Amino acid sequence: MSKSVIIVLAALNILVGIAYASRESRAPEIVAAPDALEHLLPSSNFSLGMSVQELEEVLAAHYPDWVRSERMRAVNNRKDVSLAPAARSSYLQTIYIYLEDKHLRLYRRYTFVLTSPLSDSRVYSIVYVVQSSAEPLITIEDWKDGLRSRWDGAHGGKQTNDEARATYFFDANWQLVENGGEKCAPIYPTLFRLDEKPLEIVVDASDLVDSTSCARSRDSRVAMTNGAIAKSTFYTVDHRRSVDDIAKRVVFGVR
């Protein structure tokens, strides 16, 4: 996320309002639930920091019919050093589950990203996708109202003809970071493929997370048709937990 796309929610509201004011009369009628945003948010069954065992228990109890897949990753993913065999071994990094209701033409998918066993295999990222090819999910106004009712003004966002986004940054205690959009934008390029980089770069990234207090984020991205949302992707990420794990991984098994 570059600074050029990080803007305050006021700007997002203006842009979205301009883009859709002329189409409002043609937008499909949607009867909003008491909280229309609720079904676009990840289930309370899941939380950052839960162990892989706790996650597996929830999946077995509540999502037995969802299709599952997995992705592995090397414990130490660096290419610039000589590594012991244990460091080159793989661990379960990502669990995907999805369910496609062909009758309702509704698709839902969860992605859970885990720390390595060096950090007890804990969830540090939850991504929830909801997509409808039939009825629209909610209106863009219901989406904005739902976000405001939870976290007030977004720290950043962007808008095009068919997409919108709102991002929130939190400290380690889940308190909103003041001026989070401006403060937290630099962490994204710093964290990119961080587990492939030397320890000193990881330390710099860790210091940046500390100095900005940008420990966690929530990021809602939606795709729209005539002012109604057809696809929602909601990210919940613990950057602090991820960086702490990477700091252990990049030195593990180095010869």
FIKOLZA-1660 file (N, C-alpha, C; in steps of 0.1 Angstrom, whole numbers, plus 5000, padded with zeros to 4 digits):
% residues 255
   i   px   py   pz ch aa at
   1 5008 4988 5000  A  M  N
   1 5000 5000 5000  A  M CA
   1 5009 5012 5000  A  M  C
   2 5008 5021 4990  A  S  N
   2 5017 5033 4989  A  S CA
   2 5009 5044 4996  A  S  C
   3 5017 5055 4999  A  K  N
   3 5011 5066 5005  A  K CA
   3 5001 5073 4995  A  K  C
   4 5002 5071 4983  A  S  N
   4 4993 5077 4973  A  S CA
   4 4979 5072 4974  A  S  C
   5 4978 5059 4979  A  V  N
   5 4964 5054 4980  A  V CA
   5 4959 5054 4994  A  V  C
   6 4968 5059 5004  A  I  N
   6 4963 5060 5018  A  I CA
   6 4957 5074 5020  A  I  C
   7 4944 5074 5022  A  I  N
   7 4937 5087 5024  A  I CA
   7 4928 5086 5035  A  I  C
   8 4923 5097 5040  A  V  N
   8 4914 5096 5052  A  V CA
   8 4900 5092 5047  A  V  C
   9 4892 5088 5056  A  L  N
   9 4879 5083 5053  A  L CA
   9 4870 5094 5047  A  L  C
  10 4873 5106 5051  A  A  N
  10 4865 5117 5045  A  A CA
  10 4866 5117 5030  A  A  C
  11 4879 5116 5026  A  A  N
  11 4881 5116 5011  A  A CA
  11 4875 5104 5005  A  A  C
  12 4875 5092 5011  A  L  N
  12 4869 5080 5006  A  L CA
  12 4854 5082 5004  A  L  C
  13 4848 5088 5015  A  N  N
  13 4834 5091 5014  A  N CA
  13 4830 5100 5003  A  N  C
  14 4838 5111 5001  A  I  N
  14 4835 5120 4990  A  I CA
  14 4836 5113 4977  A  I  C
  15 4847 5106 4975  A  L  N
  15 4849 5099 4962  A  L CA
  15 4838 5089 4959  A  L  C
  16 4834 5081 4969  A  V  N
  16 4824 5071 4967  A  V CA
  16 4811 5077 4965  A  V  C
  17 4808 5088 4972  A  G  N
  17 4795 5096 4971  A  G CA
  17 4794 5101 4957  A  G  C
  18 4805 5107 4951  A  I  N
  18 4804 5113 4938  A  I CA
  18 4802 5102 4928  A  I  C
  19 4809 5090 4930  A  A  N
  19 4808 5080 4920  A  A CA
  19 4794 5073 4919  A  A  C
  20 4787 5073 4930  A  Y  N
  20 4775 5066 4930  A  Y CA
  20 4762 5074 4932  A  Y  C
  21 4764 5087 4934  A  A  N
  21 4752 5096 4936  A  A CA
  21 4743 5095 4923  A  A  C
  22 4750 5096 4911  A  S  N
  22 4742 5096 4899  A  S CA
  22 4736 5082 4896  A  S  C
  23 4740 5071 4903  A  R  N
  23 4735 5058 4900  A  R CA
  23 4725 5053 4911  A  R  C
  24 4723 5062 4921  A  E  N
  24 4716 5057 4933  A  E CA
  24 4702 5052 4929  A  E  C
  25 4695 5059 4919  A  S  N
  25 4682 5056 4916  A  S CA
  25 4681 5042 4909  A  S  C
  26 4693 5038 4903  A  R  N
  26 4693 5025 4896  A  R CA
  26 4698 5014 4904  A  R  C
  27 4703 5017 4917  A  A  N
  27 4709 5006 4925  A  A CA
  27 4698 4997 4929  A  A  C
  28 4701 4984 4930  A  P  N
  28 4691 4974 4934  A  P CA
  28 4687 4976 4949  A  P  C
  29 4674 4974 4951  A  E  N
  29 4669 4975 4965  A  E CA
  29 4673 4964 4973  A  E  C
  30 4679 4967 4985  A  I  N
  30 4684 4957 4994  A  I CA
  30 4678 4960 5008  A  I  C
  31 4672 4950 5013  A  V  N
  31 4667 4951 5027  A  V CA
  31 4678 4948 5037  A  V  C
  32 4683 4958 5044  A  A  N
  32 4694 4956 5053  A  A CA
  32 4690 4949 5065  A  A  C
  33 4698 4940 5070  A  A  N
  33 4696 4934 5083  A  A CA
  33 4699 4944 5094  A  A  C
  34 4696 4942 5107  A  P  N
  34 4699 4951 5117  A  P CA
  34 4714 4955 5117  A  P  C
  35 4723 4946 5113  A  D  N
  35 4737 4949 5110  A  D CA
  35 4741 4943 5097  A  D  C
  36 4740 4950 5087  A  A  N
  36 4741 4945 5073  A  A CA
  36 4756 4940 5071  A  A  C
  37 4765 4946 5078  A  L  N
  37 4779 4942 5076  A  L CA
  37 4783 4929 5083  A  L  C
  38 4775 4925 5092  A  E  N
  38 4779 4914 5101  A  E CA
  38 4783 4901 5093  A  E  C
  39 4775 4898 5082  A  H  N
  39 4778 4885 5075  A  H CA
  39 4790 4887 5066  A  H  C
  40 4796 4898 5065  A  L  N
  40 4809 4900 5057  A  L CA
  40 4821 4899 5066  A  L  C
  41 4819 4898 5079  A  L  N
  41 4830 4898 5088  A  L CA
  41 4833 4883 5092  A  L  C
  42 4846 4880 5095  A  P  N
  42 4849 4866 5099  A  P CA
  42 4841 4862 5112  A  P  C
  43 4839 4850 5113  A  S  N
  43 4831 4844 5125  A  S CA
  43 4839 4847 5138  A  S  C
  44 4832 4849 5148  A  S  N
  44 4838 4850 5162  A  S CA
  44 4844 4837 5167  A  S  C
  45 4841 4826 5159  A  N  N
  45 4848 4813 5162  A  N CA
  45 4863 4814 5161  A  N  C
  46 4867 4824 5153  A  F  N
  46 4882 4825 5150  A  F CA
  46 4887 4837 5156  A  F  C
  47 4900 4837 5160  A  S  N
  47 4907 4848 5166  A  S CA
  47 4922 4847 5163  A  S  C
  48 4928 4859 5162  A  L  N
  48 4942 4859 5161  A  L CA
  48 4949 4854 5174  A  L  C
  49 4959 4846 5172  A  G  N
  49 4966 4841 5183  A  G CA
  49 4962 4827 5187  A  G  C
  50 4951 4822 5181  A  M  N
  50 4946 4808 5185  A  M CA
  50 4956 4798 5180  A  M  C
  51 4958 4787 5187  A  S  N
  51 4968 4777 5183  A  S CA
  51 4962 4769 5171  A  S  C
  52 4971 4762 5164  A  V  N
  52 4966 4754 5153  A  V CA
  52 4957 4743 5158  A  V  C
  53 4959 4738 5170  A  Q  N
  53 4950 4728 5176  A  Q CA
  53 4936 4734 5178  A  Q  C
  54 4936 4746 5184  A  E  N
  54 4923 4752 5186  A  E CA
  54 4916 4755 5173  A  E  C
  55 4923 4759 5163  A  L  N
  55 4918 4761 5150  A  L CA
  55 4912 4748 5144  A  L  C
  56 4920 4738 5145  A  E  N
  56 4915 4725 5139  A  E CA
  56 4902 4720 5146  A  E  C
  57 4901 4722 5159  A  E  N
  57 4889 4718 5166  A  E CA
  57 4877 4726 5162  A  E  C
  58 4879 4739 5159  A  V  N
  58 4868 4747 5154  A  V CA
  58 4864 4743 5140  A  V  C
  59 4873 4740 5132  A  L  N
  59 4870 4736 5118  A  L CA
  59 4863 4723 5118  A  L  C
  60 4867 4713 5127  A  A  N
  60 4861 4700 5127  A  A CA
  60 4846 4702 5133  A  A  C
  61 4844 4711 5142  A  A  N
  61 4831 4712 5149  A  A CA
  61 4821 4720 5140  A  A  C
  62 4826 4730 5134  A  H  N
  62 4816 4739 5127  A  H CA
  62 4817 4740 5112  A  H  C
  63 4828 4735 5106  A  Y  N
  63 4830 4736 5092  A  Y CA
  63 4834 4723 5085  A  Y  C
  64 4827 4712 5089  A  P  N
  64 4831 4699 5084  A  P CA
  64 4829 4697 5069  A  P  C
  65 4819 4704 5064  A  D  N
  65 4815 4703 5050  A  D CA
  65 4823 4712 5040  A  D  C
  66 4831 4721 5046  A  W  N
  66 4839 4730 5037  A  W CA
  66 4851 4723 5031  A  W  C
  67 4854 4726 5019  A  V  N
  67 4865 4720 5012  A  V CA
  67 4878 4726 5018  A  V  C
  68 4888 4718 5020  A  R  N
  68 4900 4722 5027  A  R CA
  68 4912 4720 5018  A  R  C
  69 4922 4729 5019  A  S  N
  69 4935 4727 5013  A  S CA
  69 4946 4734 5022  A  S  C
  70 4959 4731 5019  A  E  N
  70 4969 4736 5028  A  E CA
  70 4981 4740 5020  A  E  C
  71 4990 4748 5026  A  R  N
  71 5002 4752 5020  A  R CA
  71 5013 4751 5030  A  R  C
  72 5025 4746 5026  A  M  N
  72 5036 4745 5035  A  M CA
  72 5047 4755 5031  A  M  C
  73 5055 4758 5041  A  R  N
  73 5066 4768 5038  A  R CA
  73 5078 4763 5047  A  R  C
  74 5090 4766 5041  A  A  N
  74 5103 4762 5048  A  A CA
  74 5104 4770 5061  A  A  C
  75 5109 4764 5072  A  V  N
  75 5110 4771 5085  A  V CA
  75 5119 4783 5083  A  V  C
  76 5131 4780 5077  A  N  N
  76 5140 4791 5073  A  N CA
  76 5140 4793 5058  A  N  C
  77 5135 4804 5053  A  N  N
  77 5133 4805 5039  A  N CA
  77 5144 4814 5032  A  N  C
  78 5155 4816 5039  A  R  N
  78 5166 4824 5033  A  R CA
  78 5174 4816 5023  A  R  C
  79 5179 4823 5013  A  K  N
  79 5187 4817 5002  A  K CA
  79 5201 4821 5003  A  K  C
  80 5205 4830 5012  A  D  N
  80 5218 4836 5012  A  D CA
  80 5227 4830 5023  A  D  C
  81 5223 4819 5029  A  V  N
  81 5231 4813 5040  A  V CA
  81 5230 4798 5038  A  V  C
  82 5240 4791 5045  A  S  N
  82 5240 4777 5045  A  S CA
  82 5231 4772 5057  A  S  C
  83 5222 4763 5055  A  L  N
  83 5212 4759 5065  A  L CA
  83 5213 4744 5068  A  L  C
  84 5211 4741 5081  A  A  N
  84 5210 4727 5085  A  A CA
  84 5197 4721 5079  A  A  C
  85 5196 4708 5078  A  P  N
  85 5184 4702 5072  A  P CA
  85 5171 4705 5079  A  P  C
  86 5172 4706 5093  A  A  N
  86 5160 4709 5100  A  A CA
  86 5155 4723 5096  A  A  C
  87 5163 4732 5093  A  A  N
  87 5159 4746 5089  A  A CA
  87 5152 4746 5076  A  A  C
  88 5156 4736 5067  A  R  N
  88 5149 4735 5054  A  R CA
  88 5136 4727 5054  A  R  C
  89 5133 4721 5065  A  S  N
  89 5121 4714 5066  A  S CA
  89 5109 4723 5065  A  S  C
  90 5097 4718 5062  A  S  N
  90 5085 4726 5060  A  S CA
  90 5076 4725 5071  A  S  C
  91 5068 4735 5073  A  Y  N
  91 5057 4735 5083  A  Y CA
  91 5044 4740 5077  A  Y  C
  92 5033 4737 5083  A  L  N
  92 5020 4740 5079  A  L CA
  92 5018 4755 5081  A  L  C
  93 5019 4763 5070  A  Q  N
  93 5018 4778 5071  A  Q CA
  93 5004 4783 5069  A  Q  C
  94 4996 4777 5059  A  T  N
  94 4983 4782 5056  A  T CA
  94 4973 4771 5054  A  T  C
  95 4961 4774 5060  A  I  N
  95 4950 4765 5058  A  I CA
  95 4939 4773 5051  A  I  C
  96 4933 4767 5041  A  Y  N
  96 4922 4773 5033  A  Y CA
  96 4910 4764 5035  A  Y  C
  97 4899 4770 5037  A  I  N
  97 4886 4763 5036  A  I CA
  97 4876 4771 5027  A  I  C
  98 4868 4765 5020  A  Y  N
  98 4858 4772 5012  A  Y CA
  98 4845 4764 5011  A  Y  C
  99 4834 4771 5008  A  L  N
  99 4821 4765 5006  A  L CA
  99 4814 4772 4995  A  L  C
 100 4809 4765 4985  A  E  N
 100 4802 4771 4974  A  E CA
 100 4788 4766 4974  A  E  C
 101 4778 4775 4976  A  D  N
 101 4764 4772 4976  A  D CA
 101 4759 4775 4962  A  D  C
 102 4757 4765 4954  A  K  N
 102 4753 4767 4940  A  K CA
 102 4739 4771 4939  A  K  C
 103 4731 4767 4948  A  H  N
 103 4717 4771 4948  A  H CA
 103 4715 4786 4951  A  H  C
 104 4722 4791 4961  A  L  N
 104 4722 4806 4964  A  L CA
 104 4732 4814 4956  A  L  C
 105 4741 4806 4949  A  R  N
 105 4752 4812 4941  A  R CA
 105 4760 4821 4950  A  R  C
 106 4764 4815 4962  A  L  N
 106 4772 4822 4972  A  L CA
 106 4785 4814 4975  A  L  C
 107 4796 4821 4975  A  Y  N
 107 4809 4815 4977  A  Y CA
 107 4815 4822 4989  A  Y  C
 108 4820 4813 4998  A  R  N
 108 4827 4818 5010  A  R CA
 108 4840 4811 5012  A  R  C
 109 4851 4818 5016  A  R  N
 109 4864 4812 5018  A  R CA
 109 4871 4819 5030  A  R  C
 110 4878 4810 5038  A  Y  N
 110 4887 4815 5048  A  Y CA
 110 4901 4811 5045  A  Y  C
 111 4910 4820 5048  A  T  N
 111 4924 4817 5048  A  T CA
 111 4930 4820 5061  A  T  C
 112 4937 4810 5067  A  F  N
 112 4943 4812 5080  A  F CA
 112 4958 4810 5079  A  F  C
 113 4966 4820 5082  A  V  N
 113 4981 4819 5081  A  V CA
 113 4986 4818 5095  A  V  C
 114 4996 4808 5096  A  L  N
 114 5001 4804 5109  A  L CA
 114 5016 4808 5111  A  L  C
 115 5020 4811 5123  A  T  N
 115 5034 4812 5126  A  T CA
 115 5040 4798 5125  A  T  C
 116 5053 4797 5125  A  S  N
 116 5060 4785 5125  A  S CA
 116 5059 4778 5139  A  S  C
 117 5063 4765 5140  A  P  N
 117 5064 4758 5153  A  P CA
 117 5073 4765 5162  A  P  C
 118 5083 4773 5157  A  L  N
 118 5091 4780 5166  A  L CA
 118 5084 4790 5175  A  L  C
 119 5072 4794 5170  A  S  N
 119 5063 4803 5178  A  S CA
 119 5049 4796 5181  A  S  C
 120 5050 4783 5182  A  D  N
 120 5038 4775 5186  A  D CA
 120 5027 4775 5176  A  D  C
 121 5030 4777 5163  A  S  N
 121 5019 4776 5153  A  S CA
 121 5006 4783 5156  A  S  C
 122 5007 4796 5157  A  R  N
 122 4996 4805 5161  A  R CA
 122 4991 4812 5149  A  R  C
 123 4978 4815 5148  A  V  N
 123 4972 4822 5137  A  V CA
 123 4976 4837 5138  A  V  C
 124 4981 4842 5127  A  Y  N
 124 4984 4857 5127  A  Y CA
 124 4977 4864 5116  A  Y  C
 125 4970 4857 5108  A  S  N
 125 4963 4864 5097  A  S CA
 125 4950 4856 5094  A  S  C
 126 4939 4863 5093  A  I  N
 126 4926 4857 5089  A  I CA
 126 4920 4865 5078  A  I  C
 127 4918 4858 5067  A  V  N
 127 4912 4865 5055  A  V CA
 127 4899 4858 5052  A  V  C
 128 4888 4866 5051  A  Y  N
 128 4875 4860 5048  A  Y CA
 128 4869 4867 5036  A  Y  C
 129 4865 4858 5026  A  V  N
 129 4860 4863 5013  A  V CA
 129 4845 4858 5012  A  V  C
 130 4836 4867 5009  A  V  N
 130 4823 4864 5006  A  V CA
 130 4819 4870 4992  A  V  C
 131 4814 4861 4983  A  Q  N
 131 4811 4866 4969  A  Q CA
 131 4798 4860 4965  A  Q  C
 132 4790 4869 4959  A  S  N
 132 4777 4864 4954  A  S CA
 132 4776 4867 4939  A  S  C
 133 4771 4857 4932  A  S  N
 133 4768 4860 4917  A  S CA
 133 4753 4861 4915  A  S  C
 134 4746 4862 4925  A  A  N
 134 4731 4864 4924  A  A CA
 134 4727 4877 4930  A  A  C
 135 4722 4876 4942  A  E  N
 135 4718 4889 4949  A  E CA
 135 4730 4896 4955  A  E  C
 136 4729 4910 4954  A  P  N
 136 4740 4917 4960  A  P CA
 136 4741 4915 4975  A  P  C
 137 4753 4917 4980  A  L  N
 137 4755 4914 4995  A  L CA
 137 4749 4925 5003  A  L  C
 138 4754 4937 5002  A  I  N
 138 4748 4949 5008  A  I CA
 138 4751 4961 5000  A  I  C
 139 4746 4973 5003  A  T  N
 139 4749 4985 4996  A  T CA
 139 4762 4991 5001  A  T  C
 140 4768 4999 4993  A  I  N
 140 4781 5006 4997  A  I CA
 140 4778 5014 5010  A  I  C
 141 4766 5020 5011  A  E  N
 141 4764 5029 5023  A  E CA
 141 4762 5020 5035  A  E  C
 142 4756 5008 5034  A  D  N
 142 4755 4999 5046  A  D CA
 142 4769 4995 5050  A  D  C
 143 4778 4993 5040  A  W  N
 143 4792 4989 5043  A  W CA
 143 4799 5000 5051  A  W  C
 144 4798 5012 5046  A  K  N
 144 4804 5023 5053  A  K CA
 144 4798 5025 5067  A  K  C
 145 4785 5025 5068  A  D  N
 145 4779 5026 5081  A  D CA
 145 4783 5016 5091  A  D  C
 146 4784 5003 5086  A  G  N
 146 4788 4992 5095  A  G CA
 146 4802 4994 5100  A  G  C
 147 4811 4998 5091  A  L  N
 147 4825 5001 5095  A  L CA
 147 4826 5012 5105  A  L  C
 148 4819 5023 5102  A  R  N
 148 4819 5035 5111  A  R CA
 148 4814 5031 5125  A  R  C
 149 4803 5023 5126  A  S  N
 149 4797 5019 5139  A  S CA
 149 4807 5011 5147  A  S  C
 150 4817 5004 5141  A  R  N
 150 4826 4996 5148  A  R CA
 150 4839 5004 5152  A  R  C
 151 4845 5011 5141  A  W  N
 151 4858 5017 5143  A  W CA
 151 4859 5031 5139  A  W  C
 152 4848 5038 5137  A  D  N
 152 4847 5052 5134  A  D CA
 152 4854 5054 5121  A  D  C
 153 4862 5065 5120  A  G  N
 153 4868 5068 5107  A  G CA
 153 4880 5059 5103  A  G  C
 154 4881 5055 5091  A  A  N
 154 4891 5047 5086  A  A CA
 154 4904 5054 5085  A  A  C
 155 4915 5047 5086  A  H  N
 155 4929 5053 5085  A  H CA
 155 4933 5055 5071  A  H  C
 156 4927 5047 5062  A  G  N
 156 4930 5048 5048  A  G CA
 156 4920 5042 5039  A  G  C
 157 4921 5045 5027  A  G  N
 157 4911 5039 5017  A  G CA
 157 4914 5043 5003  A  G  C
 158 4907 5037 4994  A  K  N
 158 4908 5042 4980  A  K CA
 158 4895 5038 4973  A  K  C
 159 4892 5044 4962  A  Q  N
 159 4880 5041 4955  A  Q CA
 159 4883 5042 4940  A  Q  C
 160 4877 5032 4932  A  T  N
 160 4877 5033 4918  A  T CA
 160 4863 5032 4913  A  T  C
 161 4861 5030 4901  A  N  N
 161 4847 5028 4896  A  N CA
 161 4840 5016 4901  A  N  C
 162 4847 5006 4905  A  D  N
 162 4841 4994 4909  A  D CA
 162 4846 4988 4922  A  D  C
 163 4855 4995 4929  A  E  N
 163 4861 4990 4941  A  E CA
 163 4861 5001 4952  A  E  C
 164 4861 4996 4965  A  A  N
 164 4864 5005 4976  A  A CA
 164 4871 4998 4987  A  A  C
 165 4878 5005 4995  A  R  N
 165 4886 4999 5006  A  R CA
 165 4887 5008 5018  A  R  C
 166 4887 5002 5029  A  A  N
 166 4889 5010 5042  A  A CA
 166 4898 5002 5051  A  A  C
 167 4908 5009 5056  A  T  N
 167 4919 5002 5064  A  T CA
 167 4920 5008 5078  A  T  C
 168 4921 5000 5088  A  Y  N
 168 4923 5005 5102  A  Y CA
 168 4935 4998 5108  A  Y  C
 169 4942 5006 5115  A  F  N
 169 4955 5002 5122  A  F CA
 169 4953 5003 5137  A  F  C
 170 4958 4993 5144  A  F  N
 170 4957 4992 5159  A  F CA
 170 4970 4989 5165  A  F  C
 171 4971 4993 5178  A  D  N
 171 4983 4989 5185  A  D CA
 171 4982 4975 5191  A  D  C
 172 4991 4971 5199  A  A  N
 172 4991 4958 5205  A  A CA
 172 4979 4955 5214  A  A  C
 173 4973 4966 5219  A  N  N
 173 4961 4965 5228  A  N CA
 173 4948 4968 5220  A  N  C
 174 4948 4967 5207  A  W  N
 174 4936 4969 5199  A  W CA
 174 4931 4983 5200  A  W  C
 175 4939 4993 5203  A  Q  N
 175 4936 5007 5203  A  Q CA
 175 4939 5013 5190  A  Q  C
 176 4930 5021 5184  A  L  N
 176 4933 5027 5171  A  L CA
 176 4945 5036 5171  A  L  C
 177 4954 5035 5161  A  V  N
 177 4966 5043 5160  A  V CA
 177 4962 5056 5155  A  V  C
 178 4966 5067 5162  A  E  N
 178 4964 5080 5157  A  E CA
 178 4971 5083 5144  A  E  C
 179 4964 5089 5135  A  N  N
 179 4970 5091 5121  A  N CA
 179 4976 5078 5116  A  N  C
 180 4969 5067 5118  A  G  N
 180 4974 5054 5114  A  G CA
 180 4977 5053 5099  A  G  C
 181 4969 5059 5090  A  G  N
 181 4972 5058 5076  A  G CA
 181 4986 5063 5072  A  G  C
 182 4989 5074 5078  A  E  N
 182 5002 5080 5075  A  E CA
 182 5014 5073 5082  A  E  C
 183 5012 5069 5094  A  K  N
 183 5022 5062 5102  A  K CA
 183 5025 5048 5097  A  K  C
 184 5014 5041 5093  A  C  N
 184 5015 5027 5091  A  C CA
 184 5018 5023 5076  A  C  C
 185 5016 5032 5067  A  A  N
 185 5019 5028 5053  A  A CA
 185 5033 5022 5051  A  A  C
 186 5043 5027 5057  A  P  N
 186 5057 5022 5054  A  P CA
 186 5059 5007 5058  A  P  C
 187 5050 5002 5067  A  I  N
 187 5053 4988 5071  A  I CA
 187 5050 4978 5060  A  I  C
 188 5042 4981 5050  A  Y  N
 188 5038 4972 5040  A  Y CA
 188 5050 4968 5031  A  Y  C
 189 5057 4978 5025  A  P  N
 189 5069 4974 5017  A  P CA
 189 5080 4967 5026  A  P  C
 190 5081 4971 5038  A  T  N
 190 5091 4966 5047  A  T CA
 190 5088 4951 5050  A  T  C
 191 5075 4947 5052  A  L  N
 191 5072 4934 5055  A  L CA
 191 5071 4924 5043  A  L  C
 192 5072 4930 5031  A  F  N
 192 5071 4921 5019  A  F CA
 192 5082 4911 5019  A  F  C
 193 5079 4898 5018  A  R  N
 193 5088 4887 5018  A  R CA
 193 5099 4888 5028  A  R  C
 194 5095 4892 5040  A  L  N
 194 5105 4895 5050  A  L CA
 194 5112 4882 5055  A  L  C
 195 5106 4870 5054  A  D  N
 195 5112 4858 5059  A  D CA
 195 5123 4853 5049  A  D  C
 196 5126 4860 5038  A  E  N
 196 5137 4857 5030  A  E CA
 196 5149 4866 5032  A  E  C
 197 5148 4875 5041  A  K  N
 197 5158 4886 5043  A  K CA
 197 5167 4883 5055  A  K  C
 198 5179 4889 5056  A  P  N
 198 5188 4888 5067  A  P CA
 198 5182 4893 5080  A  P  C
 199 5188 4889 5091  A  L  N
 199 5183 4893 5105  A  L CA
 199 5182 4908 5107  A  L  C
 200 5193 4915 5102  A  E  N
 200 5193 4929 5104  A  E CA
 200 5181 4936 5098  A  E  C
 201 5176 4932 5087  A  I  N
 201 5165 4938 5080  A  I CA
 201 5152 4934 5088  A  I  C
 202 5152 4922 5093  A  V  N
 202 5140 4918 5102  A  V CA
 202 5140 4927 5114  A  V  C
 203 5151 4929 5120  A  V  N
 203 5152 4938 5132  A  V CA
 203 5147 4952 5129  A  V  C
 204 5151 4957 5117  A  D  N
 204 5146 4970 5113  A  D CA
 204 5131 4970 5112  A  D  C
 205 5126 4960 5106  A  A  N
 205 5111 4959 5105  A  A CA
 205 5104 4958 5118  A  A  C
 206 5110 4951 5127  A  S  N
 206 5105 4950 5141  A  S CA
 206 5105 4963 5148  A  S  C
 207 5116 4970 5146  A  D  N
 207 5117 4984 5152  A  D CA
 207 5106 4993 5146  A  D  C
 208 5104 4992 5133  A  L  N
 208 5094 5000 5127  A  L CA
 208 5080 4998 5132  A  L  C
 209 5076 4985 5134  A  V  N
 209 5063 4981 5140  A  V CA
 209 5062 4987 5154  A  V  C
 210 5073 4987 5162  A  D  N
 210 5073 4993 5175  A  D CA
 210 5072 5008 5175  A  D  C
 211 5080 5014 5166  A  S  N
 211 5080 5029 5166  A  S CA
 211 5067 5035 5161  A  S  C
 212 5060 5028 5152  A  T  N
 212 5047 5033 5147  A  T CA
 212 5035 5028 5155  A  T  C
 213 5037 5018 5163  A  S  N
 213 5026 5011 5171  A  S CA
 213 5016 5004 5162  A  S  C
 214 5020 5001 5149  A  C  N
 214 5011 4995 5139  A  C CA
 214 5012 4980 5141  A  C  C
 215 5007 4975 5152  A  A  N
 215 5009 4961 5155  A  A CA
 215 4998 4952 5148  A  A  C
 216 4987 4958 5145  A  R  N
 216 4976 4950 5139  A  R CA
 216 4968 4958 5129  A  R  C
 217 4961 4951 5121  A  S  N
 217 4953 4959 5111  A  S CA
 217 4940 4951 5107  A  S  C
 218 4930 4959 5103  A  R  N
 218 4918 4953 5097  A  R CA
 218 4916 4961 5084  A  R  C
 219 4913 4953 5074  A  D  N
 219 4913 4959 5060  A  D CA
 219 4901 4953 5053  A  D  C
 220 4892 4961 5049  A  S  N
 220 4880 4957 5042  A  S CA
 220 4880 4962 5027  A  S  C
 221 4880 4952 5018  A  R  N
 221 4880 4956 5004  A  R CA
 221 4868 4950 4997  A  R  C
 222 4861 4958 4989  A  V  N
 222 4848 4953 4983  A  V CA
 222 4848 4957 4968  A  V  C
 223 4841 4948 4961  A  A  N
 223 4839 4950 4946  A  A CA
 223 4824 4953 4945  A  A  C
 224 4821 4963 4937  A  M  N
 224 4808 4969 4936  A  M CA
 224 4802 4968 4922  A  M  C
 225 4789 4967 4921  A  T  N
 225 4781 4968 4909  A  T CA
 225 4769 4977 4911  A  T  C
 226 4769 4989 4905  A  N  N
 226 4758 4998 4907  A  N CA
 226 4756 5002 4922  A  N  C
 227 4766 5003 4929  A  G  N
 227 4765 5008 4943  A  G CA
 227 4763 4996 4953  A  G  C
 228 4762 4984 4948  A  A  N
 228 4759 4973 4957  A  A CA
 228 4772 4964 4957  A  A  C
 229 4774 4958 4968  A  I  N
 229 4786 4950 4970  A  I CA
 229 4784 4936 4965  A  I  C
 230 4792 4931 4956  A  A  N
 230 4791 4917 4951  A  A CA
 230 4801 4908 4957  A  A  C
 231 4813 4914 4961  A  K  N
 231 4824 4906 4967  A  K CA
 231 4830 4914 4978  A  K  C
 232 4833 4907 4989  A  S  N
 232 4839 4913 5001  A  S CA
 232 4851 4905 5005  A  S  C
 233 4862 4912 5008  A  T  N
 233 4874 4905 5013  A  T CA
 233 4878 4913 5026  A  T  C
 234 4878 4906 5037  A  F  N
 234 4881 4912 5050  A  F CA
 234 4894 4906 5056  A  F  C
 235 4904 4914 5058  A  Y  N
 235 4917 4909 5064  A  Y CA
 235 4918 4914 5078  A  Y  C
 236 4923 4905 5087  A  T  N
 236 4926 4908 5101  A  T CA
 236 4940 4902 5103  A  T  C
 237 4950 4911 5106  A  V  N
 237 4964 4907 5106  A  V CA
 237 4971 4912 5119  A  V  C
 238 4979 4903 5125  A  D  N
 238 4987 4906 5136  A  D CA
 238 5002 4907 5131  A  D  C
 239 5006 4919 5127  A  H  N
 239 5019 4922 5122  A  H CA
 239 5030 4919 5132  A  H  C
 240 5027 4922 5144  A  R  N
 240 5037 4920 5155  A  R CA
 240 5040 4905 5157  A  R  C
 241 5030 4897 5157  A  R  N
 241 5032 4883 5159  A  R CA
 241 5040 4877 5147  A  R  C
 242 5037 4882 5135  A  S  N
 242 5043 4877 5123  A  S CA
 242 5058 4880 5123  A  S  C
 243 5061 4893 5126  A  V  N
 243 5075 4897 5126  A  V CA
 243 5083 4890 5137  A  V  C
 244 5077 4888 5149  A  D  N
 244 5084 4881 5160  A  D CA
 244 5088 4867 5155  A  D  C
 245 5079 4860 5148  A  D  N
 245 5081 4847 5144  A  D CA
 245 5092 4846 5133  A  D  C
 246 5092 4856 5124  A  I  N
 246 5102 4856 5113  A  I CA
 246 5116 4859 5119  A  I  C
 247 5117 4867 5130  A  A  N
 247 5129 4869 5137  A  A CA
 247 5136 4856 5142  A  A  C
 248 5127 4847 5146  A  K  N
 248 5132 4834 5150  A  K CA
 248 5136 4825 5138  A  K  C
 249 5128 4826 5128  A  R  N
 249 5130 4817 5116  A  R CA
 249 5143 4820 5108  A  R  C
 250 5146 4833 5107  A  V  N
 250 5157 4837 5098  A  V CA
 250 5171 4833 5104  A  V  C
 251 5171 4830 5117  A  V  N
 251 5184 4826 5123  A  V CA
 251 5184 4811 5126  A  V  C
 252 5172 4804 5124  A  F  N
 252 5171 4790 5128  A  F CA
 252 5180 4781 5119  A  F  C
 253 5188 4774 5124  A  G  N
 253 5196 4764 5116  A  G CA
 253 5207 4770 5107  A  G  C
 254 5210 4782 5109  A  V  N
 254 5221 4789 5101  A  V CA
 254 5234 4783 5105  A  V  C
 255 5242 4778 5096  A  R  N
 255 5255 4772 5098  A  R CA
 255 5266 4783 5099  A  R  C
% end
